[in-house]
Amino acid sequence: MTTDEIRETYLAFYASRDHKRLPSASLVPATFDPSVLLTTAGMHPLKPYFLGQETPPHHRLTSCQKCFRTTDIENVGNTARHLTFFEMLGNFSMGDYFKQGAAEFAWELSIQGFGFKPEDIWITVFEGDDELGLGPDQEAIDAWLAIGVPRERIVECPRSENFWQAGPTGPCGPCSELYLDRGLVYGKEDDLPGGENERFLEYWNLVFMQYNQDPVNTLNPLPAQNIDTGLGLNRMALIQQGVETIFETDHFVPLIELGRELAQKEPDDRALRILADHARAMTFLITDGVVPSNEDRGYILRRVMRRAIQQGHRIGIEGEDGLFLPLYVDRVIEIMGAGYPEIAKERENIQRWVKAEEEGFGRTLEQGTKLLEEVIERSRETGAIPATDAFKLHDTFGFPFEVTRELALEEGLEVDTTGFDELMEQQRARARGGRAQATDAEGLREQALELVRQSDFETEFVGYETTEQHTAVGEIAEVAGQLLVRLVESPFYATGGGQVSDSGEIACDGGDCRAVVTDVLRLGNDQALVVDVQQGELKNGERVTAVVDRAARHATQANHTATHLLHAALREALGTHVRQAGSYVGPDKLRFDFTHGDRLSPEEVKAVEDRVNEWILRNDPVRPQTTTLAEAQELGAMALFGEKYGDIVRMVEIGGGDYSRELCGGTHVRATAEIGVFKITSEGSSAANVRRIEAITGPEAVKLLREEDRLLREGASALKTQPERVPEAIVALQAKAKQAAKAQAAGRRGRRGGAGREGDGYRGRVGRGRDRGGHRAQAAHGRRRPREGQARRPGRRGARRGGRRQGQLGGGRVAGSGRARREGRGDRQGGRAGGRRWRRRTRHDRAGRRQGRGEAAGRADGGEGGHRARSSVVRVLALDYGSARCGVAISDVTGTLATPLDVVERPGTKKGMTRIVDLVREREAERVVVGLPLGLSGHDTDQTREARDFAATLQRRLGKKIPVELEDERFTTALAQRDVDPRAAEDSRAAAHLLEGWLSRVMGESDAHAGPGPQPS
């Protein structure tokens, strides 16, 4: 039998025996199950049914579930049967048949469907456990005896082998397993099922869920006895096709052959097996919405992709344009597309992600392998790679620890795994902040769920039809210090699908009590209100009026419909690889995370925003409708990431479904024009390969637009220009500031060199000692023909300015540094003006001369005066922070001009932060300025808060000696976009504009602090 035939035989068998056939759920668990990152067993999607949280669509179910087990990643390739991605066949009974029925079905299918001989089938059962207070599972033994299995082929096994439990507490029960005896050729006469041997091969597990364990080792019978069975499809294919390993079955042979065709070196079985398994895994993970990243399930995907890339490189595989993963993806689609048509539909999307990852990691692999080879050579004497080296490869160079360990093992070396884990834990320590609060919230929900299970009614949600409902209090309970209320009918929307819950109030019909609704908990198909009683007391059975805050509801509805429009516009503008990866929909704003690898250009942001507003202006109808899941999928409705859907679904289509049709349980406006206006407020990175857009609609958007208009008018007034010419005026000011800074820098160079050094093309004749002859020469030179940048003695104003500026930037007071402003003024300060300045000199000139002589002596002696003069130069590093990349610019040696540098990728990571700290040290920066991405009206955004956190972290890394400060960057990106320079990235050009603005501001403040002084005529 082929693998596809086995799958169909199993499902058809149970469908013909009154089992409802379910399609495989996603590899990404629904949001109700945070216990696992990926679906690991056939029963996982059915947990709400087993726990009584939801009503199953039928009392008998069967499915072939896609599964992924991260724990088996490192075993793949080393054994005959371990896989990461696999298919699990199962049949399930919710309070219907139990042990006898499950055993009879399994026996019948084994004999009649799979053609096994009765005498080759052995059975294991639970032998009992003293801690649990249970004896042998006699009911299961009797069930098998009744079928005709001889007692000697029924083997009792311990709790570790034949008792199933999902965790320390919760539903559990004994299990019974079916084994195939493959004969003495695979083992010995005294081998038994459950032992360490190859003679007996387990192929089916029947779990009898009949207890609830709480606390540990204390069992209570469940109200309904359930059946959960699992038969591994790939293992059954091994048996049916008479081969020794899973990798010789029909679903794997074409993938193994592909590896042999592509390999330029002699391939080994381990590498070929890893490539075959991981190709299947990445194809299905990406199909189900996972994209490569450094967190959670995205990291799991990245890990298997990089492991496959490394093995391919090791055996010399080269594909088209140097890429081979796309070839594997196509082969997987060819093999499994008939059983899973969604992978063929998502081919373009899958190819996009595997190509990007292979291109990016190929460079990392080449560099990391060379570094690892050096580490291996250094470690041969000790026989182990130190944790610090492994961690540096992982954290600084992005070289996966798993690859380091595998390559080290191939060289006969160990890796200090314990030390590496400790270093990783130190890195994660701060990331755990706030989890206690999340745990408390989850605890409240769990206790509320228990309250619902013990209840005899279910709240009816009427919030789609009305925002005010006359109803009754069905139940009240105090849970975890909060008062929970369950209404018979409720108009309040419970948090779910990214949409926040409704707020509002409950008022007693008699007028003697009132409570504010602060939260609405979604509990399966039910809900509970978290309330704060303001007046009187709520009682069970009380007649009340529940009223939703209509203004907040309408604002939330507008934002939710706008989110659907945004999703459609992004897919239209960027491609169908765009998928929702998270969202927030509230009355204040909407936030939409989506899969996309690159920053959106300003033109793309504008196009998306314009498209959404175009649809809003069309006043297209928004129609929610209830339909079957199959019909919705046929219509092309988008099923969203992490959501669970039953047979009957709610579908929201806009404009007749021409451009937007999604499965959605949220609340929406009736027509798009009710949204009013849509305005994107920010676009940035949420995680690797995930972008985030924040936007506002309706009154909030109008408020922002008015505020921006006010700021623009005020800016135009200050610049003495028209609003539409403000950008040009800013660019002109920037150019003037840059020109003045250059002149000032030239003056500083002349001043630092002394009167006898070069000053903008003129080499003076004054000696370093600044003796009287020198002064006379300088004076004569000033009278004769002063030049731009010519060195002169400081006056009162110059000395004061210079000292204060250096006190601000360099931490020291250096006399005479203020001369730079006068030294760079050029010819307009020559001739008679120079003569007048000499006649104006006061006692401050004499003080300056004395101080100048002291500095000269200090320079000559190498003393403190020389040190102060050198420290007057301050280098400032500016950072245009973004979570995906950070623009960098550095001031020149004079502390006035800004030069863009290479961007730093992912600055918030340990690797990125280390690179920035290294840059500060390499460039000898004495101060760091971080751009603060305020909203145009000056308000904080999520990106603003992220930038503040980044700056605080950087300050901790740098210590107190190098200050880090924040600077408003609202105009730097726009200026960078206008200042097109192919030699520098836009982010770093923005950092340069940020730095120039900061330098100009600080120097301006320094001049203002200096106060009025003698002015040149």
N, C-alpha and C positions, 0 to 999 in steps of 0.2 A: 504493500500500500504506500502511496505517496503521502507526504506530510499533509497536503491539502485534502486528500481523501480521508485521512484519519480524523482531521478536524470536522469534516462534514459528517462522517459516520457517527461520531460522538454526539454532536449537536442534534442531528436528525433523530437519533435514538431517544433522547430525552424529550425532544419536542413532540414526538409521537406518544409520549406518556405524560401528557398534560403539563409539561414544563414550558414556561414562556421563554423564548429565545431572546437573549439580550445581546446587543452589539458590544464590542469591547469598549470600556471606558478609556479615557485618556490616561497616558502615563503620568500626567500631572494630576495629583489628587485634588478633589474638589476642596473649596476653601473651608469646609466644615471639619476637615481632617488635617490638623497641623502636625500630627505625630510623625509623618514621613514626608520626605521630599519627593519621592516618586512611588508609584504603585508597585508594591513588591509581591502581592499575592492576589489570587482571583477573587477573594472575598473582600478585599479592601473597599472597592466601590459600593459594596452592599452593607457596610458597617452600620449605617443609620437604620437599616431594616432589622438587623440582628439586635441592635441596642434599643429598639422600640421608638426611635426618634422620628421615623417616617413610616408611612404605610407602604409596603411593597406592592408593585403592580400586579403581582400574582403570588399565591402561596408556594408555587414551585417555579424555580428559575434555572436556566442553564446558560453558560457563556463560555467564550474563549477569550481570556483576558490577556492583553499585552502587559508584561511585567519587566521590571528592571531591578537588579540587586547590586548595589554598589559594593557590598562586601565581597563579591566574587571577582572584582576587576583584576586583582593580582593573581587569582587562580586560573584565569582564562589562559589557555595555551599550555599550561603545565599539567592538565588532567584531561581525561577523555570526555568529560561530560559537563564541566563548568561553563556557564554562559553568563553574560551580564543581561542581555535582552533575551527573553524567552516568552513562550505562549503557554498559558495554563488553562486547561479545560476543567470545567467544574459543574456540578449540579448542586442545588441548594433547596432546602425545605425549611419554611418558616412555620413551625407549629403543625406541620402535616405529618408525613411519614418520619419514622425515626430509625433506629438501628436495624431492625429487621428489613424494612423497605430499602434502606440504603445498601445493605449487603446483597439483597436479591437483585437490585438493578446492576450493581457492579459485577456480580457473578455472571449475569445473563449477557451483558455487553462483552465481558472478557471472553466468554466461550463462543457466543454467536456472532458478535461483531468483529472481534479481533482474532478469533480462531485459535485461542489458546487451549491446550489440553487440560482437562480438570486436574489430572494428577501432577501437572507442573506448577500449579498455583498453591502457594503457601500463604498463611495469614498470621499477622502478629496482633496481639491485643494487650491492653494495659494490665500489668500484674498487680496493681495496687500500690499504696504508699502510706506508711504509718503517719507521717506528718500531716497528710491530708485526711487521715482517718478513713481511707478507702481500701477495700479488698480488691481482688481480681474482678475485672469487668465481666461478670458471669452472663449478663444480658447479651453482650457481644458474642461471647463464646457460644451461647445457646443459639444465637441467630445463625452463625456459621455452621453449627452442627445440624440445624434444621435444613439447611441447603444441601447438606451431604458432604461437607468437608470433614475428613477424618480428624479426630482429636489430636493425633500425633503431628498433623500439619498445622495446628493452631498453636503458635508459640507466644508465651507471655513475656513481655518486655517491660523494663522499668519506666519510671516517670520521665526520665530524660529522653526516652525514645518514643513513648506512646501516650503522652499527656500534653494536650495543646492549651496554651494560654497566650493571649495577645500581649500581656504585660504582667507586672507583679500582682495587680488586682484586675477585676473585670470578668467578662464571660470566659468560660473555659470548659474543658471536658476531656475525657479519654478519647483516644483515636485507635483506629484499626487500619493496618496497612496491607496491601496486596503485593506479593513478591512473585517473580517468575524464576523458577529453578532452571538454570541454563545447563545443568549437567556437571558431571565430575571433571569434564575437560577444563572447567573454570575454577575448580576447587577440590576440597576434600570431602570424605564421607561424613565427617562430623561437623561440617559447616552448617550454620543455621541462619535464618533471616535475622536481620538486625545486627549481625556480627560484621567484623572487618574482613570481607571476602568478596570476590567477584562472581561467585557461583550464583548467589541470590541477588536479583536486581529488583529494587522497589519501583513500582510503576504507578501506584494509586494510593492515596491517603484519604481515609474517611474520618472526619472529625465529628464527634458527637457532642455538640454544645448543650450541656445540661445544667451547668453550675455557674454561680457568680461568686468569685473569690474576693472577699472583702471582710476583714483585713486578710493579710497574707496567711495562707494555709487554713483559712476558715471558709468553708463552702456552704452555700445555700442554693437550693434548687431554683432554676429560672422558671418564671411563670409559663414559658413556652419552650419546648425542646426543639432544637434546630439542627439541621444537617448542613455541613460545609465540606465538600470534597474537592480534591485537586489531583489532576492527572497531567503530567508534563508532556506536552505535544512532541517536543523534540526527542525526549527519551523514548516515547512510544515509537517514533519513526526509526530510531536506532534498532529497536527490537524487531519491528515489522520488516525492515530492510536488511536485517541480518548482518550488520556491520559492527565493528568494534568500538568506534567512537562516533559521537554526534557529528563531528566534522566530515564524516564520510556519508552523511545523509543527503538527500536530494536538495535541501535548501542551502547546503553549505558547499557542496562539491563545485558548483560554478564559481563561487567566490575564491575557493582554494586554487582552482585552475587559473583564475585571473591573476592571482599573485605570482604563480609560476611563470606565466607569460610575460609579466612586466619586470620580474627580478633580473637584474644584471649580474648578480652574484648567486652562488648556490644557496637557495632558500632553505631554511629549516622549518620543521613543522610548527614550532612554537610561534614564530613570526607570522606564518601564514594563517594560523588559527586566530591569533590576536586581530589581524587585519579583517578576517571574515566576520568575527563576532562584533568588533567595534564598528564596522561599516553598517551592520544592521542596527546597532544601538543608536548611532548618530542620526541615521535616516529617520527612525521613528521618533526620537526625542525632538528633533527639529520640526517634524511634521506636527507634533503636539504642542508646539509653541515655545520650546526651550531654545535659547540662543546662548552661544559661548560667553561666559563671564567669569569673574573671580569669586562669585558668591553662590551658595546654595546649589540648586540643580544646574545652574549655568556652569558652575565649576565642575560638576560631575561630567557634563557633556564635554567641556574643554579638556578634561583629563583623558577621556577615552579617545578624543580626536588626536590629542598630542601623542598619546601612547601609540596610536596607529601610525601617525606620521613618523615617529622615531623608529618604529620597527620597519616601516617601508624604506626609510633612508638606510637602515642597517643592512638590508639585503639588496640595496642598489636599485630600488624601484624608481622609475621615472615615467611620468605620463605626459599628456599633452601640455606644452608650455611648462614642463617641469612639475605639473600637478597630477596626482594620481587618485586622490579621494573622490573627485567627481566621477571617475570611471567606476569606482566601487559603488557609489550611490546609484548609478544607472543600472548596475548589475543587480543590486538589491531590489530596485523597482521592477525590473524584468522578472525576478523570481517570485516576489511577494505582492505585486501590484494587483493581481486578481483577487486575492483574499482581503487586501486592504487598499481599495482604490484611492484613498486619500493621499497615499504617498506619491502616486503618479500625478495627482492634481497639484501637489505642493513641490513638484520637482524643481521648478525654477527657484523657489525660495530656499530649498535645501542646498542646491548647488551654490547659491550666493554665499551662504554661510560657510560651507566647507572650503570653498575657494579662498575666502578671506582669511580663515583660520590657518589654512595650510601655507598661504603666502607669508603671513605674519610670523608663524611659529618656525617656518623654515629658516628664517634669518636667526631667530633666537637659538634654534637647535645647533646651527653651525657654530655660533659663538660659544654657546654653553658647553658643547662637546669638547671644544679645544680647551676651555678652562677646566673642565672635569678631568681631562687627560692629565693636565698638570697636577691637579689635586691627587689623582690616583697614583701618580709617580711618587709624590711626596709621602703618600700614606702606605706604601708597600712595606716599609719596615715595621710599622705598628700593626698592619693588617686590618686597619679600620679607618674610615674617613671621619674626621672630627665633625661634631654637630655644627660648629661655627662655619666650616667650609660649605657644608650642605645647605645651611640656612642662607649664606651669602649668595650661593648659586640660585636659590629659590627666590629670595627677596630682592636682590639687587639686579639679577640678570633674567628673572622670570623663568628659570630652568626648573621644571617640576621635580619635586623631591622624589616622586615615584620613579621617574626616569633615572635620576641619580642613583637610586638604590638598585634598580635593575641592572644598569651598566656596571655598577660596582660589583654586584654579585657575579656577573659574567667574568670579571677580572679576579674573582676569588677574595673580594674584600667585603667587610661588613660596613655598615653605616651606623653612627651613634643616633639611633632612632629616638631614644629617650631624651637625649639632650636636644635634639631637633624639636621634639614636641614641647619641651619646656620653653624654648625660644619662641615657638609659635604661640604658646599660651600667653607669654608676656606681651606679645604683639596684640593679642585679642583682648587683653585685660580691660582696656578702656571701652571696647566695643560692647561690653556687657552692661553698660549703664542703662538704666531704665527698664531692664527686664523684669525687675520685681513688680513694677506697676503693671506690666503686661500679664504677669503671672496672676496678680490679684484679679484683673479683669476676667481672665480665663477661669479662675476659681469661681467667681460670681456666676458666670455663664453655666458652668458645670452644675452648680447647686440649683440654678434655675431650671436646668434640664431635668434634674431629679424631681423637682416640684411638678413639672409638666407630666412626667411619667406616672406619678401617683394620682394625677387628676383624672376626673371622669368626663371632661369636656375639652374642646379645642376652640380657641378664639377664631372667630371668622373675621378676616380682614376685608373691610369695605372701603378702604382708602382710595381705590381707583374711582369710585363713584361719588364720594362725598368727603368733605373735610369736617363735618359735624354729625355726630351720631348719638341718638338717645339709646342708652343701653343699660346694662347692669354690671356690677362688680361680681365676678365669678369666683375670685380667690384672692386673698391677701396673705403675704408672708414676709417676714423680715429675714433677709439672707445676707450674710457677710456685712452686717451693719447697714444695709440698704433696704428700703421698703419696696417690695415688688407687688404689682397689681396686675391681675389678669382680667380683662373684660370679656363679656360674652361676644360682643361685636366691637371691633376697633377700627377707627379711621387712621390710626397712626402707622406710618410706614416704618418698618424695622430696618436697622442698618444691614445693608447687603448689596452686592453687585457694585461696590464702590460708592453708593449713595448713602449719605448720612441719614440717621433717623429723623423723623419729625419731632418737633417740640410743640408744646401747647399746654392745655390744662384740662382737668376733670372737675366738674362742679356737680354737687348733689342737687337733685331736683328740688329738694326742700330749702335750698339756699344756706344750709348750716355747715357745709364743708366745701373745701376747695383744695386741690393739689396740682402742683406744676409737674409736667412730664419732662424729665431731664434726659432720659434715654429710653430706647426701645430695643430690647434684645430679641434677635431672631433665634428661635429654638426649633429647628427643623421646619415643619409646616405651621408651627405655632409661634407665639410671641409673649413677652412679658414686659410691662412698663416699669421703669424705675422712676419713682415719684418722690416729690418733696412736699409734704402736707403743709399748707399755709394757714388753713383755718379748719377747725373742727376735727372730725375723725371719720375716715372711710371705714365702711363695714361690709362684710360679705352680704350679697343680695341687694345692696344699696342701688337705687335707681339714680343714674348719673347722666350728664351730658358731656361727651368727649369732644373737644374742639381743637383742631389743628391750627397752629399759627399759619394763617393763610399767606401772609407776605413772604415768610420764610419758605413755605412750600412752593409758591410760584417761582421764587428766585431759584430754588433747587431744581424745579422742573425745567426751567429755561436752560440752566447749566447742563442738565442731563441730556436734553435734546441737542444742545450745542456740542456736547461731547461726541454724539453719534455723527453729527455733521463734520466735526473735526477729523474723526476717524476716516470717514469717506474721502474727505479732501486730501488727507495725507496719503492714502492708498492711491488716489488719482495722480497726485503730484510726484510721489516718490517710488511707487511700485507696490505690487500686491504682497511683497515680503513684509510690509508693515502690519503689525498685529498689536493689539492691546496687550500691555504687560503690567497693567496696574492702573488704578484711577482713584481720584477723589472727586466726589460731586457734592457740593454743599451750597448753601445760600450765598456764601461769600465769593466763591470762585470755583473753577474746575481745574483739575490737574490730570494730565493724560500722559502715561508712560507708554512708549511704543518701541518695537524692535526696529532699529536702524543703526547702521554703523558709523555714520558721519554726521557732523554738525550741519544743520540746515543753513544755507546761505541766506543773506537778507532777502534776496529775490524769491527764494523758496518760501520763506516765512510770509512774505507779502502775498505771494500767490495763494497760499493756503488760507490766509486771513480773508483775502478778497473773495475766494470761492465760497467760504462759509457765509459771508455777508450777502453774496449773490443769492444763495439758496434761502437765506432769511427773508430777503426782499421779495422773493417769489411767493411768499406766503403759502408754501406747500403744506398740504394736510399731513398730520402725524397720526397714524392709525395703529393702535395696539390691537392685536387680535390673537385669539387662542386657536392653536392648531396642533397637529401631531408633529413630533420631532422629525419624522421621515419627510413629511410634506414641507416643513420649513427648510430642511436641508436641500430638498429638490429645488426650492425656490432660490437657493444660494444665500440663505440667512447666515450671518456670521455668528459662530458659537465662540464665546469669549473664554480667555485664558483662566483656568482655575475654577470654572463654574461647573456645576453638576445639573444635568437636565433629565427629566423623566420623559415618559412617552408623550405627555401633553405639555406643551410649552406656550409661553407668551412671546409673540413676535411683534416687534415695533418696526413698521416701515414708514418711510418719509417720501413724499412725492410719488406715491404709487410704487415705491420700491425701486425706482429707476437708478438711484445712486446709494441708498442706504436701507438695509434690511438686517436687523440684528435680533437675536434672542435676548430678551431683557425683561426683568421683573420690576424695573424702576418706574417712577412717575414721570410724565412728560407733558409738555404743552400741547394744545390742540392743533396749532398751526405754527409754522416756523416764524412768522412775523411777530408772534408774542415774545420772542427772544429779544427783539429790539435791535441790538447791535452786539457784535462780537469783537473783542479786542484781545490779541495775544500780548501778555505782559512779560513773558520770559520763555526762552528756549535754551535748554542745556542738557547735560548728561546726568542720568539717574544711576547708571551702572554701565559696565562695559557692554557695548552694542545695544544699549537701551537709552533712548532720548526722552526728555521730559518737556512738555509744554504746559504752561500755566496761562489761563485766560479768564476773562470776566465778561459778563453779559449784562444787558438791561441797564437799570439805574446805576449800578456800580461802574459799568463801562462809560456811561455818560459822565459820571462824576470824575472819572480819571481823565477823560478827554477834555473836560472843562478846566481841570487843574493843569494839564499840560499846555492848554491854550493860554491860560493865565501866565504860566512860567515863560512861555515863548514871547508873549507881549512884553512882559517885564524885562526879559533878556534883550529884546529888540530896542526897548527904550533905553536901557543902560548902554547899549552899543551904538545908539543913535542911528538906527537903520530900520528897515522894514522887516516884519517877521519872516518873510520868505527869504530874506538875505542874511539871516542870523548865522547859518553855517559858514557862509563866505566870510562874514566879519570875524568869526572865531578863528578860521584858518589864517586870515590876515594878521590877527593879533598873535597867533602862534608863530607866524613867520617873523614878525617884529621882535617877539621875545627871543626867538632863536638867534636872530641877527644881533640883538643886544648882548646876548649871552656869549656869542662868539667874540664880539669886541671886548667884552669884559674878560674873557679868557685870555685873549691876547695881552691885555693889560696886566693880568696876573702873572703871565709868563715873564713879561719884562720886569715886573716888580720883584719876583722871586729871584731873578738873575742879578739883581742889584743895578745901580745906575750904569755900571760898566758892562752890562750884558745886553743881549739883543732885545730890542723892543719893537716888534712888528716891522722888521726890515731895517732898523737903524741900530747900529752898534755905538753906544755912547763912549765917551772918553773918561768917564768918572771912575776912579778906583773903588775897590771894595770897602776900603776904610772910610769912604765918604769924608775925606778931609776937605779943607776949605777950598783947595784947588779944584777938587771934584765938584763942589757946590757951585763954584764960580763957572766952571765949564757948563754945568747943567743950566744955570741961570742964563748964561749967554746963549746957550742953545735954545732955551725957551724964548728969549727975546727975538732970536734970529729967525727960526723957522720950526716951530714945534710940529711933530708928526703924530699920527694916530698910534697909540700904544707907547708913546714916549714916557719914560720913567720920570716922576717928579716927587718931591717931598710931600708927605701927607699934611693936610690941613686938619683942623679940628673935626670937621664933619667926616672926612675920610677915615681918620683914626677911630672915631666912635663907631662908624658903621662897620668897619672891619672887625673890631673887637666883638661887637654884638653878634655879627653873623657867625663868627667862629665859635662864640659861646653857644649858639644854637646848634650848629651842625657838627662841629668838631670837638666840642667839649673844652676848648682852650681859648684864650684871648690873645690874639696875635696883632700887635700894633702895626698899623700901616696897611692892613689888608684891604681897607676900604678904598685905597687909591685906584683900584681897578676900574671903578666906574668913571673916574676922571681920565684915567690913562687911555681909555678906548674912545674918547669922544672925537678924535680926529682934528681936521684942520680948523673947524669953527672955534676951537679953543687956542688957536695960534696967534701970532702977531701981537696986536695991542692987548688982546685979552690976556695973553701970557704975561705981558708986562704988568697989567693991572693986578694979576694974581700975586705977583711977587711983591707989589707995594702993599697988598692987604695982609701980608703975613703977620701974625701976632705971636704972643708967647707960646701958643699951641704949636707953632712951627718949630720953635726952639726945643720944645719938649719932644717933638717928633724927631728932630735931628739927634737929640741925645739918645732917644730910644733906638733910632736907626743905627747909631754907632755901637750901642750895646749889642744889637742883633748881629751886626757885622763881626764884632769881636767874638760873639758866641759861635758863629759859623766857622770863623777861622780856628777857634780852639776845639771845635766839635762839642761845644757845651750845650747848656739848656736852651739858650737862645736859638741855636740851630735846630734843635728838636722841635721847638714851638713852630718855627717857620715851616718845617716839613709837615707838621701835623695840621697845618691850616687847610690842606687839601682833603676833602671828604668825598669818598666814593659811595654812591647810593645805588642799590639794586632795587628795581621796580618789578612787581609781579602783577600781571593781568590774570587773576585767578579764574580758572574754570575747572570743574571736577574732571573733565576729560583731558584737558591740556591747559598749560599755563604759559602765557607769554612772558618773556623776560627781557629787560633792558638794563643797561648799566650806564652810569654817568662817567664822563671822561675824567682825566686826572685833575682837572680844575674844578670838578663838581658842578659843571654848568650844562654840558651837552649830553644828550641821551643817545645811546647806540643799541639797536635791537640785537638780541642774541637768539640762539636756537630755543624753541619751545621745550618745555618739560612735560612729558606725557604723564597723565594720572598723578598729579602732584599730591593728592590726598593720601596716596598709598605710601607704605614705608619706603619703597624704592624711589618714588617721586620726591618725597620729603628729603630723603638722603641726598638726592641729586641737587636739590635747591640749597641745602646746607653746604654741600661741597662747592657750589657756585659762589656762595657768599665768601667762603674762605679763599677759593682760587682767585677771585677778583678783588680780594682785600676790601670788601664793602664794609663800611662802618655804620650803615643804617639800611633798613629794608622798608620799602613802601608797598603796601598791598592794596590793589584797587578794590573799592567797595561798590558792588553793583546795586546801588539804590534804585528804586523805581523812579520814574521821571518826576514824580511829585515829591520825592524825597523819602518815601515810605520803605520799610523793610520788606524783602521778599524771602522766599526759601533760599535763593542763591546768596542773598545778603547775609543771612544767618550762617550759611555754610562758609562764606568767606571769613566771617568773624572767627568761627571755630578754627579754620585753617590758620589764620594769623596768630591766634592764641597758641596753637600747637607749635607753630614755627618759632614763636618767642621762647617757649619752653626749651626747644631744641638748641636755640642759639645762645640762651642765657641772657643775663642783664647787660652785658657789655655791648651788645649790638641791638639797639632798639628796633622794634617792628611797629609801624604805625599804619593806620588805614587812611585812604584818600578817596574822595568821591570820584568815580570814574564814569559818570553818566554820559559824557560826550566823547570818551576816548575811542570807543568802537566805531562810532560814526566818522570820526576824523581818520582813523586807521583805514576805513573803507575808501575814503576819498584819496588818501595818500598811498596810491598804488605803487609799491616798490617790489619788484620781483625778487629782490635779494633777501627780503625778510618776510616771515609769516605774518598774517594779519594780527594774530594774538600778540606777537612781539612788537609789531608797530603800535598796537594799542598801548602796550606797556611803555613804549618810548614816549608817546604823547602824554601818558599819565605822569611819567617822570619829569618831562619838561614843564608840565603844569605845576607839579609840586615844587620844582626848583624855582620857578618864577614866583610862586606864591610865597615861599619861604624867604626868598631874597627881598621881595616886596615888603614883607613883614619886618625883615631886618632893617630895611631903609626907614620904615615908618618908626621903629623903635629908636633909631638914631636921632630923630628930631631935627629941627631946622638948623642949618649951619651956614657958613659963608657960601653964597651962591656965585658961580662964575658968571661974569657979565657977558 
